[in-house]
């Protein structure tokens, strides 16, 4: 998958209904059958460490992001908490390989959670729209990052990240398009996959690294 945060060792099988639905799709069906079951990482109970990890993975290839995240956890002595992040110097975070922008984003996340400006303790009870509304209040967290959190931490079934180039390229490959659709075009094209657009996005990512026999 392109730029998706998934370094955990524990995995969960999700969106089985979506897999069955998409397996009957005339275009995606052969790819779904070739790729198989959807397995995604299981996140921690505390949203903060996962959001920190997601910020680390922004706009980076998986291996590079994983290295930086591992160094960050080490720099924090394994204590990825709001209190610890706010107590350490920025130079400590930068030595892990974080850019200034990502340091600022992680600190802003810790600060807003600490003072209650962004409430994350009840995100599981909120709608997709509300989760996105809350998270994008944090510096450096945009809609894409919030969508990745919804998909890979909360396992929400109907997230359609049209701004993700990997999803657009995978869709184009499956449909034999020379040029990937734009984000606005993909929004309409994805309606056929409701209410399992998270599964469709997952397969679009995997299609990029898969060839049909």
C-alpha positions, 0 to 999 in steps of 0.5 A: 500500500502506498504511504499507509501507516502499518508497522504493527505486528498484529493484524485484523481481517476487516471489511469481509462484506466489502470483499464479497461485494467487490469480488462480484464487480466486473472490473475489480472482481478478478483483482479482488480474487487474486489479492484475497482477504483484507488484513489491516493493522490493529491499533493501540487503545490510545489514539495519540501514539497512532496519530503520531505514527500517522504524521510520521508516515505523511508523504514518505515511503513506508521503509523511510517512515518506519525508520523515523518512527522507530527512532522517535519512539526510541528518543521518547524512551518508548513513552509516546504520550502527550506529556512526554512529547511536550517535555522533550526538546524539539532537538530530540525530536529532530534527531529522530529524523522528523522535519520541522513541520512534523515536529510542530504537528506532533507538538500541536497534537499533544498540546491540543489534546492536553488542554482539551481543544481536541477531544480524542477519547470518544472518537469511536462514538463519533461519525466519520465527518466528526472525526475528520472535523476534530483531527484537522484542527491539528497543525499538519493533519489534513483530510488524508491523515484523518482518513488514514486514521479512520481506515487503519485505526478505527477500521471504518468501512466507507472511507474513500480517500480520493486525494490519495494518488495511489488510490487514483493510480490503482483505480486507473490500472484496474480500469485500463485508463491511461490517466488516473482520474482526478480527485473530483472525478473519483468521488463520483466513480466511487459511489458504486462501491458504497458502503464499502469504499474503504475496501475499494481503496485497499484493493486500489492500493494493492492493485499497484503491486499486483499483476493478474495471471 
